[in-house]
């Protein structure tokens, strides 16, 4: 077959340690403070409202999501993120979180000075982050007509994960965040967004209120654990064999033994 190249590699693993790779030991851990947050409403006129200075922000299915930015400066530049936990506090014990999703945000945004989304408080259209605009100088999430949905939940280079929130004492909740999301936040993303996937849609439990960073006692935090990078070069391969027997033109089979620690 003219112009077609196929390379097949056979790896002979000699030891169990070579198969599993080196063990990763914890090198450090830090709790990152929240430096900006707001609730993002997606319905009706609320899609233009900002809640950047509200002490309580709402999370409700796809209608209201929480956007947050954390100070990650204490994490070493070359750290390999191994785990992360988002810690949030609900304003009332009746509020329950269940299945949640977390995503990085691919466009920068401004917290704004709005007080609230709905009748829980003042709903002024204060410049700042909302569903339709990120606030700030450019004020477009992506192109014309874009919304925050274009830069979250796998769109616009964002990274997401799904998990179950774990209840803690005194209305605190823990949410595991995939290390890939943290890596994206450190590289070129701008915080994260949280969505309650279970969907309480009616009744007193439907409008889940979470304390924002403005409430110093119950502000959200992000605890990140990391390991040192593996800087050991892999051992060279050996016993390399090259064969073109019974193959089409341009095809080759490579066989070699891996050196381990790859």
KAVENSUL-V878098 format. One record per backbone hydrogen bond with DSSP energy under -0.5 kcal/mol. CO is the residue of the C=O (numbers start at 1). NH is the residue of the N-H. If there is no record, write none. Layout:
co->CO nh->NH
co->CO nh->NH
This chain:
co->1 nh->4
co->6 nh->8
co->6 nh->252
co->8 nh->254
co->9 nh->11
co->10 nh->12
co->10 nh->256
co->11 nh->13
co->12 nh->14
co->12 nh->258
co->15 nh->19
co->16 nh->20
co->17 nh->21
co->23 nh->25
co->28 nh->226
co->30 nh->32
co->30 nh->224
co->32 nh->222
co->33 nh->71
co->36 nh->69
co->38 nh->67
co->39 nh->41
co->40 nh->65
co->41 nh->131
co->43 nh->46
co->44 nh->47
co->45 nh->48
co->46 nh->49
co->47 nh->132
co->50 nh->116
co->51 nh->54
co->55 nh->212
co->57 nh->210
co->59 nh->208
co->60 nh->63
co->60 nh->64
co->61 nh->196
co->63 nh->42
co->64 nh->60
co->65 nh->40
co->65 nh->67
co->66 nh->194
co->67 nh->38
co->68 nh->192
co->69 nh->35
co->69 nh->36
co->70 nh->72
co->72 nh->75
co->74 nh->76
co->76 nh->79
co->79 nh->81
co->80 nh->227
co->83 nh->225
co->84 nh->177
co->85 nh->223
co->86 nh->88
co->86 nh->175
co->87 nh->221
co->88 nh->173
co->89 nh->211
co->92 nh->95
co->98 nh->165
co->99 nh->197
co->99 nh->198
co->100 nh->163
co->101 nh->195
co->102 nh->161
co->103 nh->193
co->105 nh->190
co->110 nh->129
co->114 nh->53
co->118 nh->121
co->122 nh->116
co->124 nh->50
co->124 nh->126
co->127 nh->113
co->131 nh->148
co->133 nh->130
co->134 nh->110
co->135 nh->139
co->143 nh->142
co->143 nh->146
co->147 nh->150
co->148 nh->151
co->149 nh->152
co->151 nh->106
co->152 nh->155
co->155 nh->158
co->159 nh->104
co->161 nh->102
co->163 nh->100
co->165 nh->167
co->166 nh->174
co->168 nh->171
co->169 nh->172
co->171 nh->90
co->172 nh->168
co->173 nh->88
co->174 nh->166
co->175 nh->86
co->178 nh->181
co->178 nh->182
co->179 nh->183
co->180 nh->184
co->181 nh->185
co->182 nh->186
co->183 nh->187
co->184 nh->188
co->184 nh->189
co->191 nh->105
co->192 nh->68
co->193 nh->103
co->194 nh->66
co->195 nh->101
co->195 nh->197
co->199 nh->201
co->203 nh->206
co->206 nh->208
co->208 nh->59
co->209 nh->91
co->210 nh->57
co->212 nh->215
co->214 nh->216
co->215 nh->218
co->216 nh->219
co->220 nh->34
co->221 nh->87
co->222 nh->32
co->222 nh->224
co->223 nh->85
co->224 nh->30
co->225 nh->82
co->225 nh->83
co->226 nh->27
co->226 nh->28
co->227 nh->80
co->229 nh->231
co->231 nh->233
co->235 nh->259
co->238 nh->257
co->241 nh->255
co->243 nh->253
co->244 nh->247
co->248 nh->251
co->252 nh->8
co->253 nh->243
co->254 nh->10
co->255 nh->241
co->256 nh->12
co->256 nh->258
co->257 nh->238
co->260 nh->235
